[in-house]
Amino acid sequence: MSLPFQQSAQSTLGIEWELALVDAVTGDLRAEAPEVIAAARDVAGLGPEDEHPHVTAEMLQNTVELVTGVHRTAGAAAEELRGIAAGILTAAEARGLQLYCQGSHPFAEPWLQPVTDKDRYNRVVEIAQYWGRQMLIFGVHVHVGLDDVSKAMPVVNGLVNRFPHLLALSTSSPFWAGHDTGYQSQRTQVFQQLPTAGLPHQFEDYADFERCVEQMVQAGMVADATECRWDVRAVPRLGTVEMRVCDGMATIEEIAAVTALTQCLVHDLSSRLECGADAPAILPPWYAAENKWRAARYGLEARVILDAEGNDAPVAEHLGEELERLAPVARELGCEAELDHVHAMMAESGAARQRRIEREAASVPPAEGQAPDDAVAPLRAVVLDAAARTRTSLRSTTG
């Protein structure tokens, strides 16, 4: 199978942000994405059958996905995302809704959420059955352009080696269906249950990737390359590598930071390849899988395995070293401020914040009019806090 890899301008960016629609008072999920997307189409002057260029449906009817255009800097991509999301927030608020993004919703029952009626989503549910109905998860994806197909697999492999850093930084899904899972990223554990999701297969060159996709199509595992829902993947039709490992994040500032880190990592890998450096070492798959589990379980307190010899280090410490190493790259790319915000994220992860808010809310007596037996009341506070952070972030410059 030939998968032509479109040439992109090196290190250009695009961001995808998955956002849930929640009730502004209770924090419950509401399956009103079709109505909110229709309102966005109206504002854009589009007809009911027209696709919005920046707002799309997702697997569940409680979710919208926002997609930016192509940008050269993390700051520019983040500001476009802010503008798109601010418009959706206005449409949501008109319906008594707020926007919510963390890795999961802390108390909703996943199997009760209506699925968007599209072939690709119906296929997921039909094939994966129970697990296909558990996909109540939200993430942030970052595309980075590559100007030569020869870079695609080395860059994917290099990003796999930094998987635990990116995941640990973004962990924000400790709760699931009303319970504390003990993990920092339950989303990671859920998503990898799909048969073609999870850690990517790692290849020496692009031809091996093409052969893999061809065999998966022949075996009926996927319809095409877009159904290889790996945590890091090459996207031939766009000429990008896509980082999909992160839990959902509530603010534009956090998204910009992760975008800058991803861009810097890809640009650094690309520059090294251009200078004749060897391709990044492929970490043994058992170590890559262990790194993923450690980051999902322990977040920023994990230890990351660094090489084939099994040497490891605290992920937060190693991430700090990476930020220092990438500082000149950030200057070159014009994303110093965005990359610097990674330090603020490391001070308290989304998962730690959720647990803190849950504890604080649990210690407060029920408000007047609130049912004293509302077992998920502290988790409602978690949802509403994240929604408030999103609202504040979107309106910090849009008014």
C-alpha atoms as a printed R data frame, in Angstrom:
    type eleno elety resid chain resno       x      y      z
1   ATOM     1    CA   MET     A     1   0.000  0.000  0.000
2   ATOM     2    CA   SER     A     2   1.295  3.404 -0.956
3   ATOM     3    CA   LEU     A     3   0.608  6.134  1.595
4   ATOM     4    CA   PRO     A     4   1.865  9.376  0.045
5   ATOM     5    CA   PHE     A     5   3.238 11.627  2.767
6   ATOM     6    CA   GLN     A     6   2.266 15.201  2.055
7   ATOM     7    CA   GLN     A     7   5.113 17.636  2.493
8   ATOM     8    CA   SER     A     8   4.531 20.292  5.137
9   ATOM     9    CA   ALA     A     9   6.578 23.271  6.150
10  ATOM    10    CA   GLN     A    10   8.905 22.013  8.866
11  ATOM    11    CA   SER     A    11   7.606 22.408 12.438
12  ATOM    12    CA   THR     A    12   4.334 24.112 11.525
13  ATOM    13    CA   LEU     A    13   1.508 23.401 13.947
14  ATOM    14    CA   GLY     A    14  -2.117 22.488 14.336
15  ATOM    15    CA   ILE     A    15  -4.071 21.742 17.528
16  ATOM    16    CA   GLU     A    16  -7.168 19.631 18.215
17  ATOM    17    CA   TRP     A    17  -9.080 20.139 21.490
18  ATOM    18    CA   GLU     A    18 -11.877 17.845 22.679
19  ATOM    19    CA   LEU     A    19 -14.394 19.591 24.942
20  ATOM    20    CA   ALA     A    20 -17.402 18.214 26.794
21  ATOM    21    CA   LEU     A    21 -20.663 20.086 27.269
22  ATOM    22    CA   VAL     A    22 -21.767 20.140 30.898
23  ATOM    23    CA   ASP     A    23 -24.697 21.652 32.718
24  ATOM    24    CA   ALA     A    24 -23.678 25.028 34.119
25  ATOM    25    CA   VAL     A    25 -25.256 24.274 37.509
26  ATOM    26    CA   THR     A    26 -24.855 20.536 38.121
27  ATOM    27    CA   GLY     A    27 -21.814 19.644 36.034
28  ATOM    28    CA   ASP     A    28 -23.742 16.775 34.431
29  ATOM    29    CA   LEU     A    29 -22.912 15.928 30.834
30  ATOM    30    CA   ARG     A    30 -25.477 17.011 28.268
31  ATOM    31    CA   ALA     A    31 -25.684 15.476 24.805
32  ATOM    32    CA   GLU     A    32 -26.233 18.739 22.939
33  ATOM    33    CA   ALA     A    33 -23.222 18.860 20.626
34  ATOM    34    CA   PRO     A    34 -25.415 18.729 17.491
35  ATOM    35    CA   GLU     A    35 -27.258 21.873 18.589
36  ATOM    36    CA   VAL     A    36 -24.087 23.724 19.601
37  ATOM    37    CA   ILE     A    37 -22.364 22.822 16.323
38  ATOM    38    CA   ALA     A    38 -25.452 23.950 14.401
39  ATOM    39    CA   ALA     A    39 -25.279 27.296 16.212
40  ATOM    40    CA   ALA     A    40 -21.600 27.599 15.255
41  ATOM    41    CA   ARG     A    41 -22.475 26.915 11.617
42  ATOM    42    CA   ASP     A    42 -25.145 29.634 11.738
43  ATOM    43    CA   VAL     A    43 -22.666 32.178 13.089
44  ATOM    44    CA   ALA     A    44 -20.213 31.240 10.324
45  ATOM    45    CA   GLY     A    45 -22.928 31.672  7.691
46  ATOM    46    CA   LEU     A    46 -22.877 27.980  6.780
47  ATOM    47    CA   GLY     A    47 -25.819 25.846  5.760
48  ATOM    48    CA   PRO     A    48 -27.105 22.886  7.799
49  ATOM    49    CA   GLU     A    49 -25.257 20.393  5.581
50  ATOM    50    CA   ASP     A    50 -21.979 22.323  5.510
51  ATOM    51    CA   GLU     A    51 -19.001 21.168  7.532
52  ATOM    52    CA   HIS     A    52 -17.605 23.785  9.897
53  ATOM    53    CA   PRO     A    53 -13.857 24.188  9.223
54  ATOM    54    CA   HIS     A    54 -12.965 24.410 12.911
55  ATOM    55    CA   VAL     A    55 -15.779 22.717 14.891
56  ATOM    56    CA   THR     A    56 -16.685 19.061 14.473
57  ATOM    57    CA   ALA     A    57 -18.640 16.315 16.181
58  ATOM    58    CA   GLU     A    58 -16.851 13.649 18.171
59  ATOM    59    CA   MET     A    59 -17.748 10.083 19.112
60  ATOM    60    CA   LEU     A    60 -20.140 11.117 21.881
61  ATOM    61    CA   GLN     A    61 -22.945 13.620 21.489
62  ATOM    62    CA   ASN     A    62 -21.737 15.462 24.590
63  ATOM    63    CA   THR     A    63 -18.437 16.390 22.928
64  ATOM    64    CA   VAL     A    64 -17.221 18.912 20.368
65  ATOM    65    CA   GLU     A    65 -13.791 18.946 18.811
66  ATOM    66    CA   LEU     A    66 -12.103 22.219 17.895
67  ATOM    67    CA   VAL     A    67  -9.444 22.262 15.186
68  ATOM    68    CA   THR     A    68  -7.081 25.113 14.329
69  ATOM    69    CA   GLY     A    69  -5.540 25.970 11.008
70  ATOM    70    CA   VAL     A    70  -1.812 25.730 10.331
71  ATOM    71    CA   HIS     A    71   0.533 28.028 12.278
72  ATOM    72    CA   ARG     A    72   4.238 28.574 12.684
73  ATOM    73    CA   THR     A    73   4.222 29.350 16.415
74  ATOM    74    CA   ALA     A    74   2.569 27.782 19.424
75  ATOM    75    CA   GLY     A    75   1.332 31.195 20.515
76  ATOM    76    CA   ALA     A    76  -0.465 31.865 17.235
77  ATOM    77    CA   ALA     A    77  -2.077 28.410 17.200
78  ATOM    78    CA   ALA     A    78  -3.201 28.827 20.810
79  ATOM    79    CA   GLU     A    79  -4.710 32.239 20.145
80  ATOM    80    CA   GLU     A    80  -6.697 30.926 17.197
81  ATOM    81    CA   LEU     A    81  -7.906 28.066 19.399
82  ATOM    82    CA   ARG     A    82  -8.931 30.596 22.056
83  ATOM    83    CA   GLY     A    83 -11.024 32.499 19.532
84  ATOM    84    CA   ILE     A    84 -12.729 29.378 18.194
85  ATOM    85    CA   ALA     A    85 -13.489 28.113 21.691
86  ATOM    86    CA   ALA     A    86 -14.770 31.501 22.877
87  ATOM    87    CA   GLY     A    87 -17.381 31.410 20.134
88  ATOM    88    CA   ILE     A    88 -18.440 27.894 21.115
89  ATOM    89    CA   LEU     A    89 -18.623 28.960 24.758
90  ATOM    90    CA   THR     A    90 -21.072 31.711 23.825
91  ATOM    91    CA   ALA     A    91 -23.241 29.185 21.962
92  ATOM    92    CA   ALA     A    92 -23.035 26.775 24.898
93  ATOM    93    CA   GLU     A    93 -23.927 29.379 27.508
94  ATOM    94    CA   ALA     A    94 -27.057 30.272 25.545
95  ATOM    95    CA   ARG     A    95 -28.203 26.714 26.306
96  ATOM    96    CA   GLY     A    96 -27.206 26.712 29.991
97  ATOM    97    CA   LEU     A    97 -23.994 24.841 29.288
98  ATOM    98    CA   GLN     A    98 -20.311 25.255 30.033
99  ATOM    99    CA   LEU     A    99 -17.234 23.808 28.338
100 ATOM   100    CA   TYR     A   100 -15.268 21.175 30.234
101 ATOM   101    CA   CYS     A   101 -11.993 19.475 29.430
102 ATOM   102    CA   GLN     A   102 -10.042 17.095 31.581
103 ATOM   103    CA   GLY     A   103  -9.023 13.547 30.721
104 ATOM   104    CA   SER     A   104 -12.377 12.161 31.840
105 ATOM   105    CA   HIS     A   105 -15.639 13.234 33.452
106 ATOM   106    CA   PRO     A   106 -15.340 12.238 37.107
107 ATOM   107    CA   PHE     A   107 -18.817 10.870 37.840
108 ATOM   108    CA   ALA     A   108 -20.788 10.276 34.632
109 ATOM   109    CA   GLU     A   109 -21.612  6.701 33.649
110 ATOM   110    CA   PRO     A   110 -19.840  6.146 30.310
111 ATOM   111    CA   TRP     A   111 -22.190  3.524 28.900
112 ATOM   112    CA   LEU     A   112 -25.176  5.874 29.143
113 ATOM   113    CA   GLN     A   113 -23.736  8.528 26.826
114 ATOM   114    CA   PRO     A   114 -25.357  8.761 23.346
115 ATOM   115    CA   VAL     A   115 -22.998  7.982 20.459
116 ATOM   116    CA   THR     A   116 -22.833 10.188 17.367
117 ATOM   117    CA   ASP     A   117 -24.424  8.346 14.446
118 ATOM   118    CA   LYS     A   118 -21.468  8.054 12.085
119 ATOM   119    CA   ASP     A   119 -20.086  4.917 10.464
120 ATOM   120    CA   ARG     A   120 -16.648  5.256 12.044
121 ATOM   121    CA   TYR     A   121 -18.077  5.583 15.560
122 ATOM   122    CA   ASN     A   122 -20.677  2.865 15.098
123 ATOM   123    CA   ARG     A   123 -17.860  0.624 13.905
124 ATOM   124    CA   VAL     A   124 -15.886  1.259 17.103
125 ATOM   125    CA   VAL     A   125 -18.876  0.291 19.259
126 ATOM   126    CA   GLU     A   126 -19.719 -2.740 17.130
127 ATOM   127    CA   ILE     A   127 -16.165 -4.100 17.231
128 ATOM   128    CA   ALA     A   128 -15.122 -3.145 20.757
129 ATOM   129    CA   GLN     A   129 -18.536 -3.677 22.426
130 ATOM   130    CA   TYR     A   130 -18.220 -2.927 26.189
131 ATOM   131    CA   TRP     A   131 -14.949 -1.036 25.765
132 ATOM   132    CA   GLY     A   132 -16.302  0.853 22.783
133 ATOM   133    CA   ARG     A   133 -18.980  2.264 25.089
134 ATOM   134    CA   GLN     A   134 -16.398  3.406 27.642
135 ATOM   135    CA   MET     A   135 -14.842  6.135 25.498
136 ATOM   136    CA   LEU     A   136 -15.886  8.996 27.780
137 ATOM   137    CA   ILE     A   137 -12.472 10.570 27.480
138 ATOM   138    CA   PHE     A   138 -11.079 13.885 26.272
139 ATOM   139    CA   GLY     A   139  -7.662 14.807 24.949
140 ATOM   140    CA   VAL     A   140  -5.503 17.382 23.229
141 ATOM   141    CA   HIS     A   141  -3.708 16.454 20.010
142 ATOM   142    CA   VAL     A   142  -0.830 18.389 18.463
143 ATOM   143    CA   HIS     A   143   0.238 18.040 14.818
144 ATOM   144    CA   VAL     A   144   3.740 19.115 13.823
145 ATOM   145    CA   GLY     A   145   4.710 19.357 10.158
146 ATOM   146    CA   LEU     A   146   7.607 17.445  8.614
147 ATOM   147    CA   ASP     A   147   9.239 18.530  5.374
148 ATOM   148    CA   ASP     A   148  10.567 15.087  4.466
149 ATOM   149    CA   VAL     A   149   9.019 11.647  4.810
150 ATOM   150    CA   SER     A   150  12.374 10.210  5.878
151 ATOM   151    CA   LYS     A   151  11.932 12.006  9.203
152 ATOM   152    CA   ALA     A   152   8.529 10.507  9.991
153 ATOM   153    CA   MET     A   153   9.478  7.267 11.732
154 ATOM   154    CA   PRO     A   154  12.548  8.607 13.584
155 ATOM   155    CA   VAL     A   155  10.451 11.481 14.928
156 ATOM   156    CA   VAL     A   156   7.645  9.128 15.989
157 ATOM   157    CA   ASN     A   157  10.191  6.929 17.762
158 ATOM   158    CA   GLY     A   158  11.768  9.940 19.441
159 ATOM   159    CA   LEU     A   159   8.385 11.102 20.731
160 ATOM   160    CA   VAL     A   160   7.651  7.625 22.102
161 ATOM   161    CA   ASN     A   161  10.786  8.049 24.210
162 ATOM   162    CA   ARG     A   162   9.227 11.235 25.646
163 ATOM   163    CA   PHE     A   163   5.759  9.743 26.046
164 ATOM   164    CA   PRO     A   164   5.927  9.602 29.861
165 ATOM   165    CA   HIS     A   165   7.022 13.238 30.092
166 ATOM   166    CA   LEU     A   166   4.071 14.517 28.041
167 ATOM   167    CA   LEU     A   167   1.546 12.232 29.705
168 ATOM   168    CA   ALA     A   168   2.759 12.902 33.247
169 ATOM   169    CA   LEU     A   169   2.600 16.639 32.603
170 ATOM   170    CA   SER     A   170  -1.030 16.482 31.446
171 ATOM   171    CA   THR     A   171  -2.562 13.800 33.705
172 ATOM   172    CA   SER     A   172  -6.073 14.903 34.655
173 ATOM   173    CA   SER     A   173  -8.313 11.844 34.933
174 ATOM   174    CA   PRO     A   174  -8.029 10.307 38.401
175 ATOM   175    CA   PHE     A   175 -11.780  9.755 38.817
176 ATOM   176    CA   TRP     A   176 -14.013  7.403 36.847
177 ATOM   177    CA   ALA     A   177 -17.765  6.796 37.250
178 ATOM   178    CA   GLY     A   178 -17.671  8.356 40.721
179 ATOM   179    CA   HIS     A   179 -14.594  6.529 42.025
180 ATOM   180    CA   ASP     A   180 -10.963  7.459 42.588
181 ATOM   181    CA   THR     A   181  -9.055  4.988 40.437
182 ATOM   182    CA   GLY     A   182  -5.687  5.487 42.108
183 ATOM   183    CA   TYR     A   183  -4.322  6.444 38.695
184 ATOM   184    CA   GLN     A   184  -3.421  9.921 37.517
185 ATOM   185    CA   SER     A   185  -4.653  9.121 33.993
186 ATOM   186    CA   GLN     A   186  -7.577  6.718 33.805
187 ATOM   187    CA   ARG     A   187  -8.106  7.985 30.247
188 ATOM   188    CA   THR     A   188  -4.886  6.289 29.186
189 ATOM   189    CA   GLN     A   189  -6.018  2.966 30.602
190 ATOM   190    CA   VAL     A   190  -9.428  3.184 28.923
191 ATOM   191    CA   PHE     A   191  -8.339  4.301 25.472
192 ATOM   192    CA   GLN     A   192  -5.765  1.556 25.024
193 ATOM   193    CA   GLN     A   193  -8.533 -1.047 25.285
194 ATOM   194    CA   LEU     A   194  -9.488 -0.318 21.674
195 ATOM   195    CA   PRO     A   195  -7.774 -2.890 19.433
196 ATOM   196    CA   THR     A   196  -5.914 -0.336 17.315
197 ATOM   197    CA   ALA     A   197  -5.182  2.255 20.015
198 ATOM   198    CA   GLY     A   198  -2.310  2.638 22.444
199 ATOM   199    CA   LEU     A   199   1.434  2.684 21.913
200 ATOM   200    CA   PRO     A   200   2.456  2.708 18.252
201 ATOM   201    CA   HIS     A   201   4.409 -0.034 16.605
202 ATOM   202    CA   GLN     A   202   7.861  1.403 16.010
203 ATOM   203    CA   PHE     A   203   9.489  1.151 12.610
204 ATOM   204    CA   GLU     A   204  12.942  1.829 11.228
205 ATOM   205    CA   ASP     A   205  11.584  3.530  8.117
206 ATOM   206    CA   TYR     A   206   8.408  4.711  6.431
207 ATOM   207    CA   ALA     A   207   8.182  1.690  4.127
208 ATOM   208    CA   ASP     A   208   7.770 -0.556  7.185
209 ATOM   209    CA   PHE     A   209   4.925  1.672  8.381
210 ATOM   210    CA   GLU     A   210   3.247  1.418  4.965
211 ATOM   211    CA   ARG     A   211   3.519 -2.372  5.040
212 ATOM   212    CA   CYS     A   212   2.008 -2.487  8.521
213 ATOM   213    CA   VAL     A   213  -1.001 -0.410  7.503
214 ATOM   214    CA   GLU     A   214  -1.446 -2.494  4.345
215 ATOM   215    CA   GLN     A   215  -1.488 -5.706  6.363
216 ATOM   216    CA   MET     A   216  -3.914 -4.241  8.908
217 ATOM   217    CA   VAL     A   217  -6.277 -3.242  6.106
218 ATOM   218    CA   GLN     A   218  -5.978 -6.667  4.448
219 ATOM   219    CA   ALA     A   219  -6.742 -8.380  7.745
220 ATOM   220    CA   GLY     A   220  -9.792 -6.197  8.336
221 ATOM   221    CA   MET     A   221  -8.305 -4.584 11.427
222 ATOM   222    CA   VAL     A   222  -8.743 -1.043 10.074
223 ATOM   223    CA   ALA     A   223 -10.386  0.566  7.070
224 ATOM   224    CA   ASP     A   224  -7.489  2.971  6.501
225 ATOM   225    CA   ALA     A   225  -4.569  4.651  8.241
226 ATOM   226    CA   THR     A   226  -6.816  7.084 10.143
227 ATOM   227    CA   GLU     A   227  -8.112  4.154 12.223
228 ATOM   228    CA   CYS     A   228  -4.623  3.477 13.593
229 ATOM   229    CA   ARG     A   229  -5.439  5.443 16.741
230 ATOM   230    CA   TRP     A   230  -1.954  5.243 18.201
231 ATOM   231    CA   ASP     A   231  -0.679  7.570 20.905
232 ATOM   232    CA   VAL     A   232   1.903  9.004 18.508
233 ATOM   233    CA   ARG     A   233   1.469  8.539 14.774
234 ATOM   234    CA   ALA     A   234   2.465  9.768 11.363
235 ATOM   235    CA   VAL     A   235  -0.427 11.352  9.453
236 ATOM   236    CA   PRO     A   236   0.370 10.899  5.751
237 ATOM   237    CA   ARG     A   237  -2.510 12.981  4.390
238 ATOM   238    CA   LEU     A   238  -1.308 16.025  6.359
239 ATOM   239    CA   GLY     A   239   2.431 15.455  6.327
240 ATOM   240    CA   THR     A   240   2.612 15.625 10.121
241 ATOM   241    CA   VAL     A   241   3.466 13.657 13.195
242 ATOM   242    CA   GLU     A   242   0.597 13.751 15.670
243 ATOM   243    CA   MET     A   243   1.070 13.685 19.434
244 ATOM   244    CA   ARG     A   244  -2.064 12.155 21.002
245 ATOM   245    CA   VAL     A   245  -0.779 11.046 24.401
246 ATOM   246    CA   CYS     A   246  -2.045 13.895 26.575
247 ATOM   247    CA   ASP     A   247  -5.065 13.994 28.829
248 ATOM   248    CA   GLY     A   248  -7.450 16.873 28.263
249 ATOM   249    CA   MET     A   249  -6.430 20.270 29.613
250 ATOM   250    CA   ALA     A   250  -8.675 23.071 30.823
251 ATOM   251    CA   THR     A   251  -6.844 26.189 29.712
252 ATOM   252    CA   ILE     A   252  -5.338 27.668 26.583
253 ATOM   253    CA   GLU     A   253  -2.174 28.366 28.559
254 ATOM   254    CA   GLU     A   254  -1.720 24.673 29.370
255 ATOM   255    CA   ILE     A   255  -2.445 23.650 25.793
256 ATOM   256    CA   ALA     A   256   0.031 26.225 24.490
257 ATOM   257    CA   ALA     A   257   2.697 24.860 26.846
258 ATOM   258    CA   VAL     A   258   2.239 21.268 25.711
259 ATOM   259    CA   THR     A   259   2.124 22.429 22.085
260 ATOM   260    CA   ALA     A   260   5.412 24.290 22.519
261 ATOM   261    CA   LEU     A   261   7.050 21.292 24.169
262 ATOM   262    CA   THR     A   262   5.896 18.995 21.366
263 ATOM   263    CA   GLN     A   263   7.033 21.428 18.679
264 ATOM   264    CA   CYS     A   264  10.438 21.838 20.306
265 ATOM   265    CA   LEU     A   265  10.948 18.084 20.597
266 ATOM   266    CA   VAL     A   266  10.014 17.508 16.951
267 ATOM   267    CA   HIS     A   267  12.078 20.426 15.666
268 ATOM   268    CA   ASP     A   268  15.106 19.309 17.667
269 ATOM   269    CA   LEU     A   269  14.805 15.746 16.359
270 ATOM   270    CA   SER     A   270  14.403 17.026 12.797
271 ATOM   271    CA   SER     A   271  17.419 19.339 13.065
272 ATOM   272    CA   ARG     A   272  19.599 16.534 14.384
273 ATOM   273    CA   LEU     A   273  18.580 14.280 11.504
274 ATOM   274    CA   GLU     A   274  19.368 17.045  9.013
275 ATOM   275    CA   CYS     A   275  22.841 17.361 10.535
276 ATOM   276    CA   GLY     A   276  23.497 13.665 10.022
277 ATOM   277    CA   ALA     A   277  22.869 12.435 13.555
278 ATOM   278    CA   ASP     A   278  21.715  8.880 14.069
279 ATOM   279    CA   ALA     A   279  17.994  8.269 14.396
280 ATOM   280    CA   PRO     A   280  16.747  8.134 17.993
281 ATOM   281    CA   ALA     A   281  17.266  4.759 19.638
282 ATOM   282    CA   ILE     A   282  14.100  2.661 19.719
283 ATOM   283    CA   LEU     A   283  13.347  1.873 23.338
284 ATOM   284    CA   PRO     A   284  12.567 -1.824 23.887
285 ATOM   285    CA   PRO     A   285   8.782 -2.190 23.689
286 ATOM   286    CA   TRP     A   286   8.554 -3.610 27.202
287 ATOM   287    CA   TYR     A   287  10.237 -0.463 28.525
288 ATOM   288    CA   ALA     A   288   8.024  1.823 26.430
289 ATOM   289    CA   ALA     A   289   4.936  0.060 27.787
290 ATOM   290    CA   GLU     A   290   6.247  0.301 31.341
291 ATOM   291    CA   ASN     A   291   6.928  4.016 30.921
292 ATOM   292    CA   LYS     A   292   3.362  4.548 29.743
293 ATOM   293    CA   TRP     A   293   1.946  2.643 32.708
294 ATOM   294    CA   ARG     A   294   4.167  4.457 35.202
295 ATOM   295    CA   ALA     A   295   3.150  7.865 33.858
296 ATOM   296    CA   ALA     A   296  -0.548  6.940 33.937
297 ATOM   297    CA   ARG     A   297  -0.274  5.514 37.449
298 ATOM   298    CA   TYR     A   298   2.068  7.977 39.135
299 ATOM   299    CA   GLY     A   299   2.061 11.084 36.935
300 ATOM   300    CA   LEU     A   300   4.850 13.500 37.787
301 ATOM   301    CA   GLU     A   301   5.996 11.210 40.594
302 ATOM   302    CA   ALA     A   302   6.868  8.422 38.154
303 ATOM   303    CA   ARG     A   303  10.341  7.248 37.297
304 ATOM   304    CA   VAL     A   304  11.010  7.095 33.559
305 ATOM   305    CA   ILE     A   305  13.183  4.447 31.891
306 ATOM   306    CA   LEU     A   306  15.646  6.324 29.710
307 ATOM   307    CA   ASP     A   307  17.517  3.725 27.666
308 ATOM   308    CA   ALA     A   308  17.803  0.095 26.653
309 ATOM   309    CA   GLU     A   309  19.997 -0.595 29.673
310 ATOM   310    CA   GLY     A   310  17.059  0.214 31.974
311 ATOM   311    CA   ASN     A   311  18.544  3.334 33.557
312 ATOM   312    CA   ASP     A   312  15.793  5.490 34.988
313 ATOM   313    CA   ALA     A   313  15.212  8.868 36.629
314 ATOM   314    CA   PRO     A   314  12.318 10.827 38.158
315 ATOM   315    CA   VAL     A   315  10.240 12.051 35.238
316 ATOM   316    CA   ALA     A   316   9.852 15.549 36.724
317 ATOM   317    CA   GLU     A   317  13.621 15.854 37.124
318 ATOM   318    CA   HIS     A   318  14.296 14.640 33.596
319 ATOM   319    CA   LEU     A   319  11.580 16.888 32.172
320 ATOM   320    CA   GLY     A   320  13.287 19.838 33.851
321 ATOM   321    CA   GLU     A   321  16.540 18.870 32.151
322 ATOM   322    CA   GLU     A   322  14.737 18.615 28.813
323 ATOM   323    CA   LEU     A   323  13.273 22.094 29.231
324 ATOM   324    CA   GLU     A   324  16.752 23.477 29.810
325 ATOM   325    CA   ARG     A   325  18.139 21.587 26.813
326 ATOM   326    CA   LEU     A   326  15.318 22.795 24.562
327 ATOM   327    CA   ALA     A   327  15.551 26.460 25.581
328 ATOM   328    CA   PRO     A   328  17.604 27.438 22.483
329 ATOM   329    CA   VAL     A   329  15.100 25.577 20.285
330 ATOM   330    CA   ALA     A   330  12.257 27.517 21.883
331 ATOM   331    CA   ARG     A   331  14.053 30.783 21.136
332 ATOM   332    CA   GLU     A   332  14.444 29.754 17.518
333 ATOM   333    CA   LEU     A   333  10.750 28.831 17.255
334 ATOM   334    CA   GLY     A   334   9.465 31.854 19.159
335 ATOM   335    CA   CYS     A   335   7.755 29.853 21.911
336 ATOM   336    CA   GLU     A   336   9.870 30.670 24.971
337 ATOM   337    CA   ALA     A   337   6.952 31.988 27.026
338 ATOM   338    CA   GLU     A   338   4.746 29.029 26.157
339 ATOM   339    CA   LEU     A   339   7.457 26.497 26.989
340 ATOM   340    CA   ASP     A   340   8.169 28.266 30.268
341 ATOM   341    CA   HIS     A   341   4.562 27.627 31.348
342 ATOM   342    CA   VAL     A   342   5.443 23.934 31.608
343 ATOM   343    CA   HIS     A   343   7.084 24.805 34.946
344 ATOM   344    CA   ALA     A   344   3.760 26.142 36.264
345 ATOM   345    CA   MET     A   345   2.006 22.951 35.168
346 ATOM   346    CA   MET     A   346   4.580 20.869 37.015
347 ATOM   347    CA   ALA     A   347   3.727 22.647 40.282
348 ATOM   348    CA   GLU     A   348   0.310 20.916 40.427
349 ATOM   349    CA   SER     A   349  -0.985 18.439 37.874
350 ATOM   350    CA   GLY     A   350  -4.605 18.381 36.796
351 ATOM   351    CA   ALA     A   351  -5.073 15.089 38.645
352 ATOM   352    CA   ALA     A   352  -3.632 16.519 41.867
353 ATOM   353    CA   ARG     A   353  -5.836 19.606 41.524
354 ATOM   354    CA   GLN     A   354  -8.948 17.462 41.089
355 ATOM   355    CA   ARG     A   355  -8.195 15.436 44.190
356 ATOM   356    CA   ARG     A   356  -7.534 18.604 46.181
357 ATOM   357    CA   ILE     A   357 -10.822 20.177 45.089
358 ATOM   358    CA   GLU     A   358 -12.712 16.957 45.793
359 ATOM   359    CA   ARG     A   359 -11.295 16.863 49.338
360 ATOM   360    CA   GLU     A   360 -12.064 20.523 49.942
361 ATOM   361    CA   ALA     A   361 -15.631 20.163 48.664
362 ATOM   362    CA   ALA     A   362 -16.213 17.028 50.728
363 ATOM   363    CA   SER     A   363 -15.297 18.935 53.900
364 ATOM   364    CA   VAL     A   364 -17.954 21.627 53.323
365 ATOM   365    CA   PRO     A   365 -21.561 21.065 54.521
366 ATOM   366    CA   PRO     A   366 -24.195 20.871 51.725
367 ATOM   367    CA   ALA     A   367 -25.332 24.255 50.432
368 ATOM   368    CA   GLU     A   368 -28.889 25.386 50.983
369 ATOM   369    CA   GLY     A   369 -31.169 23.516 48.612
370 ATOM   370    CA   GLN     A   370 -28.553 20.850 47.872
371 ATOM   371    CA   ALA     A   371 -29.571 17.290 48.618
372 ATOM   372    CA   PRO     A   372 -27.522 16.090 51.608
373 ATOM   373    CA   ASP     A   373 -27.315 12.612 50.096
374 ATOM   374    CA   ASP     A   374 -25.790 13.765 46.787
375 ATOM   375    CA   ALA     A   375 -22.867 11.353 46.845
376 ATOM   376    CA   VAL     A   376 -21.148 12.985 43.875
377 ATOM   377    CA   ALA     A   377 -21.447 16.576 45.130
378 ATOM   378    CA   PRO     A   378 -17.651 16.881 45.686
379 ATOM   379    CA   LEU     A   379 -17.084 15.643 42.135
380 ATOM   380    CA   ARG     A   380 -19.558 18.184 40.790
381 ATOM   381    CA   ALA     A   381 -17.233 20.780 42.311
382 ATOM   382    CA   VAL     A   382 -14.357 19.232 40.355
383 ATOM   383    CA   VAL     A   383 -16.248 19.620 37.072
384 ATOM   384    CA   LEU     A   384 -17.406 23.155 37.771
385 ATOM   385    CA   ASP     A   385 -13.910 24.220 38.817
386 ATOM   386    CA   ALA     A   386 -12.424 22.960 35.553
387 ATOM   387    CA   ALA     A   387 -15.220 24.613 33.558
388 ATOM   388    CA   ALA     A   388 -14.578 27.890 35.364
389 ATOM   389    CA   ARG     A   389 -10.875 27.681 34.559
390 ATOM   390    CA   THR     A   390 -11.713 27.147 30.888
391 ATOM   391    CA   ARG     A   391 -14.147 30.058 30.880
392 ATOM   392    CA   THR     A   392 -11.592 32.372 32.514
393 ATOM   393    CA   SER     A   393  -8.879 31.313 30.105
394 ATOM   394    CA   LEU     A   394 -11.031 31.852 27.038
395 ATOM   395    CA   ARG     A   395 -12.075 35.295 28.149
396 ATOM   396    CA   SER     A   396  -8.702 36.480 29.381
397 ATOM   397    CA   THR     A   397  -8.154 38.304 26.070
398 ATOM   398    CA   THR     A   398 -11.482 37.986 24.241
399 ATOM   399    CA   GLY     A   399 -13.608 39.895 26.724
